[in-house]
Structure formats: structure tokens, C-alpha cells
Amino acid sequence: MPPSVPHSTDLGALPVPRTVRTVVFSDFDETYLAHAGTPGHVRSRRRLESYLAEAGARQGVLFGWVTGSSLDSVLRKAGTHGLRVLPHFLACSLGTELYTVRDGALRPDPGWQRGLPDSAHIAALAEQAVRELRLRGVPLVPQHNRPPGTKVISHYYYAQDAERDARHLALVGQVAESLSLGVSLSRCSPAAGDPENCYDVDFLPPACGKRRIVEYVCRAHGVDPADAFAFGYSGNDLEMLAAVGRGVLVGNCTEEARSRHPRVSAWSHTCSARSPWRCPWPRPPTCAPGRRRPPRCAPWASTTGTSGSYRRHAGASPTAPSDASCTSTSPSPAPARSPASTSPGGTARRSGAPAARSATWACT
């Protein structure tokens, strides 16, 4: 279906907040949706769906999926796995399409589509890039899972050895830049249905991508990205996590992503997200140094990297998620402490907080 036509669905919709106080961006495959679909995964996701309905109406939380998958693929998986509601907005195909959900229909965002090049132009540039890379010894294998008219042209690069891969992937970026093309490079995830031992190489318009979606949605709703949240799983989520004040990888993330981002949850899939979403927004006042941390309240309560301080929500459970499928993973070693810096809001922030599950929480 062309992106300019509303797309109907049988899934429910979250209540739209009257006043948006924060935005939460979530990757879809293996972040919001666990493909294994165990009973524990389903229970955890349904609790999150219920909480999101409450948070949107009462706390001004705008929630959306930001995914590399096409819209048809996302809706098919949502139906297969029994998802009950759609988010407030849905950015598909690496941010080349943006939809808002209203009255059971996905409506393309006209402001986002304005100014994007047509798909034929992107396809021609991508074909030129692939030819040049082939001549320079970088073989790319086409992916055929994109619908007609897409603005993302996807290929696989099959890994060889570390030194050669680094050289070849750097060359992909150089060729794309010379043609004024955007490109997303990330290690493939077999858990999400990708082949083993290869990289996704996605050519797209330079004005698109997950970071651009964060900037656009926050600007449209008057939210400072420093006060937004994001959750991701793989290398193509890192720019989205870096664009917000509270960006975290789920505990089941890829090793590539884990090695490049300091904040990794000890919990997997939606368990990683449910912990911070038990808290009120916007950012609460600074806590006193040394104050003991509520077990479920702080977004970084089970992450490494920078910690955040949050008041205890009156309705928050004092225990960690109990789903059998969402057991803790070992967090990465915490980085060394560094001097306090100033956040965009002017609040002192310490980077390099103590490792997860320490007795105190750091203050923002």
C-alpha cells in the first residue's frame, strides 16, 4: 500500500495524551517483540501494554516503535504474536516512513514525507553504489524482503575476517557519502530471522534514519530529546539511543551493540522497559547522594553506564519482574567514574556510575 494511503488494522490503539510530557522510542524486533514468544514473554508484554495505556492518559507518555522492518512485516508479526494495541506512532523501514495511529488507522505523517526523494531515485543511486563497490572488491547480496516503492534498498555483506570487514564496511560508507546516500550498517541478528555471520547494509535517503525520527517527533511535540527514552537491541539502534537522554539496550542485545553502548539492561525484551515506566514523568528532582535506590524505580537500576535518579511511584511494585523468560543477564563492567558534567537542562550529571545493583543510585 502506498505510504500516502491510511492503513487500517484490527489492533487497538493507546489513548492519546492530551499533553505530551515525554516520548518513548522502542525498537520492535527482539526489543518490544520477543520472537520466541514464550508464556513469560507474553505476560510481560501484556503488562507493558496495560501500563502504556495508563501512562499515555495520566502521565503524558507518547510511545512509538522505530524499526527497520517494513509496515506490512510489523503488522503481520503483531497479528501472529497476538499484540493487542498499536503504539501512538510507528516509524518503519529505518525511518523512511512515519505513521501516526488514529481511530484504528495508521496515517502517514505529511510533514515527514515532505521533501523526501522518490523511491526510484534512491534505487538508482543504490544500484550505482553496489556496482562501484563490486568493482572495488566489496560483494553485496541483495535482500528481497522490501515491498515495492520502498525508500530503503537492503543488501547483506557476508563477514570474512575482522580486518577485511572493517576495511570493506568503511568503503561502503565512503561510497554512499560520495553519492549523497545514507547508509545503515549493523550486524545481522539470527534471533530476528536474519542469516548467520553477515551484516545488514541498508541504503536510504540521507535525511532519514532512527536518529532523525527522534529529532522530528520530539520537535513536533515540544519535548527535549534529553528528556526522552529509547530502547534498542542491535547496532542500527545505537544512533537512536545516543539521541535521547535515557537510551538503553535490552539485556538480550547483540554483542556488537553491547560493545558500543555503555547502558545495557540486566533484563531482556519488555522487562527492560517496564522498570523505568513504573516512574512518573517529567524528570523528578535530584536525590540526595547515598540515598538507597527503590528496586524497580530508576531507569538505570539494572544497567551499566550513567544512572538516573527517580522518585518512587506510589503504585510501583517493590520487586523485579518475575517472568521466567526475563531473568537477569550479567551486566558489563562499569566504566570508571569521571567528573560531573552539565546536562542540556543545566543539571549536574555524573557519567560512569557504579555497576548495576549497587546500594546507591547516582543523581542527575
N, C-alpha and C positions, 0 to 999 in steps of 0.2 A: 504494500500500500504506500503511495507517495507520502513523504513526510508532511505535506501541506494539508492532508485529509485527517480529520479526527478518527481515532481508532477506538472502537467500542470494546468493552470487556465485561465479563460477568463477575469479576472480582469486586469486592467492596472498596471503599475509599476511606482514608483517615479524615477526621474532622479538620477543617481548615482553621488555623489560629486567626483570631481577629487582629492580634498584634504579634508580629514575629519578633521574638526576643533572641533566638539563636537558630542556627542551621546545622543539621547533622547530615553529613555526606557518608554514604556507605557503598563500598564495592558490593557486587551482587554474588558472583560465583565464589563459593568457599569462604565468603565473609558473612553475608546475610543468609545465604542459602548453602547448607551443607549437602553436597551431592549424595553422601552416604544415606542420609535420611533415616537415621536410627530413631527409635521412640524418644530417646533423650534429646536429640536434635529438634524433633517436632515440638516437644513440650517447651523447650527453651525458646523456640521461635514464637510460639503462641503466647507465651508470657510477654515477650517483647512486643508483639502486635498489640496486645491489650494495653501495655504501658504507653506505647506510642499514641494510641487513641486518646488516652488521658492527658499525656504531655502536650499534644497539639492543642487540645481545647483549653487546658487550665494553665499551662506554663509557656505557651507561645513557641513551641518547638516545631520547626519546619524540617521535615525529613525527606531524603531522596536517595535513590540508587544512582550510582555513577559507574557505568560498566563498559567494558569493551565489546560485549555481546550486542547483537542486533536486537531491535524491539521484538520481532517475531520470536527469536530464540528465548528472550527473557519471559515473554508471556506464555510460551509453551512450557518452560520449566516451572513457572509459577503454577500453572494448572496441574502439571504432573505431580508436583510435590505438595499440592493442597494448600498453597498460600491463601490466606483469607482476604487480605487487603493489599491494595497498591499504595505506594508512598505518595507524598504530595507532588513530587516531581520525579522525572526519570530521564537521565542523560544516557543515551545509548551510543554504541559504535564509537567508543573513545571520545565522547563529547561532540560528535558531529551532528547529533540530533538531540533536541531537548524538548520534553513534553511536560505539561502540567496536567494533573488529574482533576477533572471537574465533572460532577454528575455522571460518574461511571464511564467517562470517555477520556482518552488521552489526547490532549490538544497541543499541536505544535506551538512552540513559543515563537511568535513572529519576530520579536526583537533579536533573538539568537540566529534565526535563519537569514536575516537581512545582511547582505554583504558577503555571504559565503560563496565561493566559486561553485560552478556546477560540477556534477559528478564526472562528466565526460572530460573536462579539463584536468581534474585530478587523476583520472585513469590514464590519460595520455602522458602526463608528467611521470607517473609511477612506472609506466612501461619504459619510458626513456631511462629512468634511473636503473631499472633492472637490467636493461641492455648494457649500460655503461659498467655496472658492477660485474656483470658476467665477463666482459672484456678484461676487467682488472682482477679476475680470478676469484670473485665472490659469488658463489652459486646460491640462488634463492629459489625455493619451490613454492609455486602459487597455492594459496588456500582457496577453497571453493565454497566456503560456508557463509559468504556475504550475499545479501539479497541484491537484485538489480537496482541500479540507481544509487548505490551506496557511495559515500564520500571517503570510505576507508578501503584501501587496497592492501590486502594482507598476504604475507608470504611467511614461509619457515626458512630459518637458517639452521642447518644441522651442525652441531658442535663438532669440532675436530680436536684441537688441543688449546690450552689456555692462551698461549702467546699468539697463535694464529687467530683465534676467535677475537681477542681484543683488537688486533690489527684490522680484521675484516669488519667488525662492528663499528669501529671508528671510521672506517672508509664509507660505510653505509650512511653515517651521519653527515660526513663531508659532502657526499654526492647529493643527498637530499637537500642540504643547505644551498648548494650551488644552483639547484633548480627551484628554490623558494618553496620547498615541500617541508611539511612537518613529518617527523618520524618518531614512532614509539618502539623501543627495543626492550624486551623483557624475556626472561627465561620462561619457557613453557611449563605448565602445571598439569601433569598426568591426572591428578585428582579432579581437575575440572574438565577432563576429556581430551587434553592435548597429547600429542605423541611424546615419547621419551627423548631426552638428550637433544633438545633443539630450542631455538629462540623464536618468539613472535617478532616479525618485522612488519610494522603497520605504517603505511604512508597515508598522510591525511593533510587537510588544509592547515597551514601554519597557525591560523587563528583559533584552532580547536585544541582539544585535549582536556584532561581532567582538571588541571590547574585553572585553565580558562573558565571552565564551568563553575568552579568555586568562586572565582572573582566575579563572574557575571551574576550568579544567584545572590551572593552576599550584597553586591551593589544594588541589585533590584529591590532588595528588602531592607536596605539600610542597616545591615549587620556588619560589624567589623570582622574580617576573617580571623583576627586574633581571638575572637570570642566564639568561633565555630569549632565543631568537632568533625573528625573524619576517621573512618576505619577502613583498613585495606588488608590485602593478602599477598600481593605479588609486586614485582618490580614496576609494573605500569601504574601502581597506586602511589608510588613514592612522591611524585610531584604534587598530588592532591594532599597527602599528609603534611608535606612541607608548607603548603599554602595556608594552613589553618593554625590556630594557637594550640589545639589539642588533637594531634594526629597520632594514631596508634595502629600497630599491626596486630592482627589476631594471633593467638598462640600457635595456630596451625599454619602460619605463613610459610612461604617458600624460603629456602636457605639464602637465595640471592637477596631477597628483600630484607631478611633478618640481618645480613651482613652490612646493609647500607642504611639502616634506620635504627636509632637508639631506643625507641619506645616500642616494646613488644609485650603484649599482654600474656599473663600466665594462663589465660583461659582461651578456649577455642570458639570460633564462629560467634553466634549471637550471645554466648555467655560473656564474651569480652565487652560487648556493648551494653549489656544490661546493668553492669555495675555502675558506670557513670550516670546512666539515665535514671538512677534512683534519686538523683540530686536535683535541687531546684536551680533555675537559671534566673537572671544572668549571674555572672561571676560573683560569688559571695565575698565578704570581707576577708582580709588576711587573718590567719590563725596565729596564735602565739607560738613561738619556737618551742619545740619539745612536747607540744600537746599530742596526746595519744590519738591515733587515727581511727575513725569508725571503720569496721571491717569492710563494708560494701560501698562506702560513700564516694571516695575520691576516684576520679577517672584513672589516675595512675597508681591506684592502690595495689595493682598487680602488674605493673610494668616496670621496665628499666628506663633510665633517662630522667628527664625533668618531671618532677611530681607537682601536683596541684592541690591546693587546699580548698575544701568544700565543707559547708555545714551539713550536718546530718538531717536528711529528710525525715519528717515525723513518721512517714509510713514505710521507711526503709527497713528491710529485713536485716538483722544483725549477722546473718550467716552468708557464706559464699554460695553460689549456685550448686545445687546438689545433683544435677543431672549426671548420670553415669558416663555419658559420652563427652562431658565437658570437664574432664579432670584437668588439673593444673599441669602445665609443662614447665620445665626448668627455665627460669628466666636467664638471659645473658648476663655476664658480669657487669656491674655498674661501672660507668666511667668515673674517673677521678673528679673531685669537686673543683669547680672553677669559680672565680669571683662573681658576685652578683652583677647582673646587667639590668637594663631597663626595658620593660616590655612596651609594645606600642601604646598601651593605655597609661604608661608612666609609672607602673607598679614595679617595684624591685622583684626580680626573678632570679632564683639560683638555678644554674644548669649543673648537671651531674649530681642528681640527688642520690641518696642511699639506695641500695638494691631493694627490689620488691620485698614486701612483707617485713620491713624493718618496723621498729616500735614507734617511730615518729614519722610525721609527714612534713615535707618541705612546704614553704609558704610561697604563694605567688603574690 
